[in-house]
């Protein structure tokens, strides 16, 4: 993992890799789970997730008052 700090930049590919590297590719993740995997702040992960959703097929939905999950759709 990269050292944490303001000078560390995470690419959209870094975030996508979090989803693709899991055993269950279709399992939704929270921004906190992505942040833990990247060793970054939740805000950084959330910003990247929003960018990915705008630029790719990444999907999300609210699952509670302020909770949201993210996933890459699996085409069957």
C-alpha positions in Angstrom: 0.0 0.0 0.0 1.0 3.6 -0.5 2.0 5.7 2.4 -0.9 7.8 3.7 -0.7 11.6 3.3 -1.9 14.5 1.3 0.7 14.0 -1.4 -0.5 10.5 -2.2 -2.8 10.3 -5.2 -5.1 7.4 -6.0 -6.2 6.8 -9.5 -9.5 5.5 -10.7 -7.6 2.3 -11.6 -6.6 1.9 -8.0 -10.2 2.0 -6.9 -11.3 -0.3 -9.7 -8.6 -2.8 -8.6 -10.2 -2.9 -5.1 -13.4 -4.3 -6.7 -11.6 -6.6 -9.2 -9.2 -8.2 -6.7 -11.9 -9.7 -4.5 -13.0 -13.3 -4.6 -16.7 -12.2 -5.0 -16.4 -9.7 -7.8 -20.1 -8.7 -7.5 -20.1 -8.0 -3.7 -21.0 -4.4 -3.0 -18.6 -2.3 -1.0 -19.0 0.8 1.2 -16.7 3.8 0.8 -15.2 2.9 4.2 -14.3 -0.5 2.9 -12.6 0.9 -0.2 -10.8 3.5 2.0 -9.5 0.7 4.2 -8.2 -1.3 1.2 -6.5 1.8 -0.2 -5.3 3.1 3.1 -6.8 6.5 2.4 -9.5 8.7 4.0 -13.1 7.8 3.5 -13.6 11.2 1.8 -10.9 10.4 -0.8 -12.5 7.0 -1.5 -15.9 8.6 -1.8 -14.7 11.2 -4.2 -13.1 8.5 -6.4 -16.2 6.4 -6.3 -18.3 9.3 -7.5 -15.8 9.9 -10.3 -15.9 6.2 -11.3 -19.7 6.2 -11.3 -19.8 9.2 -13.7 -17.1 7.7 -16.0 -17.7 4.0 -15.9 -20.5 1.4 -15.3 -19.9 1.5 -11.5 -23.3 1.5 -9.7 -24.4 2.6 -6.3 -27.5 2.7 -4.1 -28.5 4.0 -0.7 -29.0 1.3 1.8 -29.9 3.4 4.8 -30.2 7.0 6.0 -26.6 8.0 4.9 -25.2 4.6 3.8 -24.4 3.7 0.2 -22.9 0.7 -1.4 -21.0 0.5 -4.7 -20.5 -2.4 -7.2 -19.4 -3.2 -10.7 -22.3 -4.9 -12.5 -21.8 -8.5 -13.6 -23.2 -9.2 -17.1 -24.5 -12.7 -17.2 
